[in-house]
Amino acid sequence: MSVSRRVIRAAFLPLFLAFAVLVVACDSDGGDNIPGDSPGDSPAPRDGGMPSNQDAVAAQQPGDVPDIAARAGNSVVRVGVNCQPDGTVCQGTGSGWLYDEDGHFITNNHVVTLENRITNPQNIILTTIDGRVFEARLVGRDPLSDLAVLESDVDDMDPLSLGNSEEVRIGEPVIAIGYALDLGLSPSVTTGVVSAKERSLLDPSTQVFGLLQTDAAINPGNSGGPLLDFSGRVLGVNTATIQGAQGIGFAISAETVRAVASEILDKGTVDRGFLGIAYQEVTNGLADSLDLPVDAGILIQQVLPGSPADAAGLREGDVIVRLGDTDIETTSDLTLALLEASPGDEVKVEYYRDGDRNDTNVTLAAPPQSP
């Protein structure tokens, strides 16, 4: 399900305004903006394992909220950005958290950019819960997933470990930590549950799929902060709320964070393959209503003319169930499969059409340029 109402970038708090930046999300029914893999819709450490010093955060018994908040809060920082675009001074704050023992932090792209642009000159300052201040540099950012990686010479801080948001159940309790409204030196802690999974956030510059929806309170200043399970592991990165709604916030999944951060740390940028389709996740209800042959997969709603999908003969109404070596059941599966591929790769796509299973080879392209 995609979010097509007006959304608030929850975690970025301009200091010259009392509110977060407003962003109009595009409709999810196709049109000129192609959701999914078109512009607009971890760490594991680079050796594939967990950072070696993460047990401290997750060692407590599940369900001990004060203990989790105390331990994880020491790894969450206030991200302050000072910039001077076109002679106009701006300041903003968000949140971030330590990702690995090499001093890399995760935050949102919209926290460290102004209207999705890097401003110059720009200073990024990290402030810890005990008042220490560190300068940070931008390692890389990915506007499409709204994630960025920072680096700083911090000390006496343990990285948070990534959980598995694919296995989390709806109704499972979660904890959000971040510098909401920039109210003080310490971050705010709120609790709630996972209200839904596989949400999508679509606008001209950002297309994020596989979002977790939560009713844990998320406010301006929370952007980039972690959404934790009750073992203290990061299930997602808090990023947005819906204007006028209560108890509806969104977090970028741990799986997306892992994939994007690994790409940025390896290459400084994110190379992803591009199919050129608008699509919808197949559910049991959708399969029944459309009499589809499968109850999981990706239903193609639109094929962009001249795109790789078009050249390979894919068309509206096809249901993609496998791309390369990855079984495709959810929007997250397709997003991660395309993140792991590169422009120019030839991959086999398996799909259903008129009840029959077919396959075709697709040469992926680079996504159209985003701001």
N, C-alpha and C positions, 0 to 999 in steps of 0.2 A: 504494500500500500504506500503510495507516495504522498508526501505532504505538499499540497498545492495552495495552502493559505499563506497569509503573511506570517513570516517567522522572524524571530529575534535571535541574532547571534548572541547567545546567552552569556558568553564569557568575556566578551570585550567590553570594557567600560571606559568610554572617553571621559576624561576628567573635566572637559569643558561642557559636557552634557550630563544630564541626570539619568539618561537612558542608554540602552544599547543601540547599536546600529541596526536599522530596519532594512530587511532584504525581502523583495518580492519573489516568491518561488514561482517557477513556471508550472503551467498545467502539465499533468502527467499523461495526457492522451495523445502525445505525439506532437504534431504541428512542426514549427520551424526548429524547435529545440528538441534534439533527439536524446531522450533519457537513456541511461544505461551506460554504454561505453563511450558515448560521445561527450565532448567537453561539456562540461556542464554535467553527469550519471548517468614478527615485527620485530621485544626484539629479542625476539629472542636475540641474544647477542649474535654477532655475525657468524659465529661458529655453530649456530643452530641450537645451543643449549641455553639454560638460564644463567644469568649472572650469578657468580658463585656466592655472593654475600647477600642473598635475598631472603634467607630463611627467617631472619629476625622479624620481618614484617608479617610473615604468614604462620609463625610458629604458635600463636595463641589459639585457643580453642574457638571454633566457629561460634558466632553469636555474641561475642564480647565486644559490643560496640565501643565503649569508652577506650578499651585497650587498643582496638584496631585504629580508632581515630588518633590516639596518642602516637602510635608507632608510625602509621602512614603519614600523619600530618607533618612529621619531621622531614619527609621526602617531597613535600609539596611546596612550591615556591610561588611568590608573587612575581609576575612578569610585567615589568614596567617598560614602556616604549616611549622614547622621546624622539620626535622627528620634526623636520622643518620643510614641509612640501611647499614649493612655490612661494617661499617666504612666509607662509602661515604656520605659526607654531602650533603643534598638536601634542597631546599627551594621552596615553591610554594605559589601562592595566588589564591583565588577565591572569591566568594561572598556568602552572606547568608542574611536571613531576620528573624525578630522576629515573631515567630509563636503564642505564647501565653504569658500571664502575668506571667507565672512561669519561664521565662527566657530561654525558649526553642527556638532554631533557626533551620531553615531548610537550608540545602545546598546539594550539590551533593556528592555521595559517592566517586567519583573520585577526588574530591577536597581534601579529608582528608585521602586518601590512596595513596600508590605508587605501580603502577601496580596491583591495587586491593588488596594490602596487607597493614595491619596496621604495621607501622614501630615503632621500639622501640629503644631509647626513642623518644617521639614525643611531641611537644608542639603546641597547637592550640591557636592562638591569634586573637581576634576580635578587629577591630578598627572602631570607629564610625565616622560619617561625621564631628563631631566637634573635632576629634583628641583624644578622650578618648580611652584607651586600656584596654581590659579585657582578662583574661585567660578563656578558655573554655574547657570543657571535652566532650568526645564523649559518648552520651547516647546509641546510637545504629545505625546500618547502614544496608542497604539492597542492596547488589550488583546488584541483578536482576533488580531492578527499578532505580538504580543509585541515591538513596536518603540516606541522613544521618541526624540525629538529634543531635544537640549540646546543651549544657546547660552552662549558664554563669550568674554571679551575676550583670547583667546590671541594670541601673536605668534610669529614665527620658526618656523612650522610649515606644512608643505604638506599640502593635502587629498589623500586617496587617491581614485583614480578607480574607478568601477564597471565591472566586466567584464560578460560575457554568459554567465550560468549556463545559459541554454537551449542554448547551443552547446557547452558543455563535455562532454567524453566520459568515460564511465565508465572508470576506471583512470588518468585524468589526474592528475599530481602536484599537491599543494596544500600551503600553509603556513598554520598557525594561529598567531596572535599574541594574547596576552592575559595578564592578571595572575593566572595560575593559582595558586590557594591563597594568593595575596597574599604570596609568598615574599620579595620584595625590591623594590628601587626600579625595576628594569628588568623588562619583560615577558618571559614565557617564549615560546620558539619551538619548535613541533613540526611535523613533516612527515608526509605520508601521501598517499593518493590519494582521488579521488572514488569511493566504493564503490557508490553507487546514486543515482538521481534520483527525483523525484516521490514522495518519502515524505510522510506526513501525521502531524501531532502533534495529537491531539484530547483535550481535557479540558473541563470545564464552562465555563471562562473563556477558553480559547485554542483556536482552530482554525486551524492553519497548514498550508497545502498547498504542494506544489512544493519541499519541503525537499531539500537536498543531504545525503546520508549520507557520512561520511568516517571513515577509521580514524586520521586525525591525532589525537593525544592531546588531549582536551578535558576540563578539570577545573573544579571550583568556582572561580570567579574569572575564568574565560574568557568568561562571558556578555557579549555585546555586542561582543566583539572580532572582527576580520575574519578570514575564510578567504580566502586569496589564491591566485591562479594564479601560474605561474612567470614572469609579466611584472609582478607586483606589483599587479595589479588585484583589487578585491574581488569575489569570487564569491558571498559570503554572510556572514551574521552568525551566529557560533557561539551556540547557544542551549541545547542539551540533550543528555544522554546517557541510555542505558537502564541502570537499576539492575542490577548484577550482570553486565552484558555487558562484553566487552573489545573495543576497537576499533570501537565503534559510537557515533558522535556525529552531531549534526544542525546544519545551518546554514540560516537563512532566506535564500532566494535573492535575488540582486542585483535581479532584476526586481520582487520584492515590496518590497524596500527602496526602490527608485526611486519606485514608485507611492505608497507610504505616506508617504515623506518629502516628496514634492511636495505631497500633500494637506495635510499638517500645516503646511508652510511657507506655503502659500497661504491656508489657512483656520484653522489652529490645531487642527483636528480632522480626522477621516476620515469622509467620507460614502460609504457603499457601498450598492449595491442588494442586495436580499434576495429570493431565489426561494422558499426553503422546501422544499428537497429534501435527502435523503441520497443520495449517489451514489458510484460507483466508476469509476475510469478504465478505459477499454477498451484492452486489449492484444491482441496476436495470439492468445495462448492463450485469453483470455476470449472473444474473437470466435469462435474455433473451437469451444470447448466449448458455447457458447450459440447457435451458428449465427446470429450477428449479421450484418447486411448490411454493416457497416463494421468496420475493424480499428483505428479511432481515434475518440475522442469520449468522452462522459460518459454512463454507464448509470445511469438513475434507479433507485434501490433503494427509496425511500420518498418519498411526497409528504405534507407536513405539512397536515392538514386546515385549510381556511380560508386557506391561504397563497396568494401570487400564482400559484405554479405550479398549485395546485389550481383556482383561479378560471379559469385559462387553459385547463384541460382536459388538462394534462400528467399522466401517470400512470406507475406503476411499470413498468419494462421499456422505456420510451422511451429512445432514445439521442440526446442533444443534440449537434449538430455545428456549430452557429453561434448566436451571441447578438449581436444588433445587427450591428455591422460586423466582428466578430471570429470567425474560424474557431476552433472548440473541438475540440482534439485531446487536451489533457491537463488535469489538475486546475489547473495553473498558468494555463492559458488562461482557464478559467472564473473563477478567483479574480481575475485581473487585469481581466477584462471587467467583473466586478461592482464592482471598486474604481473603475473609470473611470466607472461609471454612478452615478446618484443615486436615492434614494428618490423615487418619483413619476414617474420616467422610464418611458415606454412603449417597449419594445424588441421586435423580432421574434425569436422563437426558432425555429430550424429543427431538426427532429428526425426520426428514423426510428422507425416503428411498424409491426410486421408486414411489414418489408421495404420499405415505402413511405416516401418522403420527404414530410414535412408541415411546415407552419409555423403559428404562432399568435402573437398579440400578448400580451405580458405587461406589466402595470403593476407595476413593482418597488416593494417596501415598504422600510421601515427595519428593520434587524435588531432582534430583541428585545433589550432592554437587558441588557448584561453588567455585572458588578460594576465 
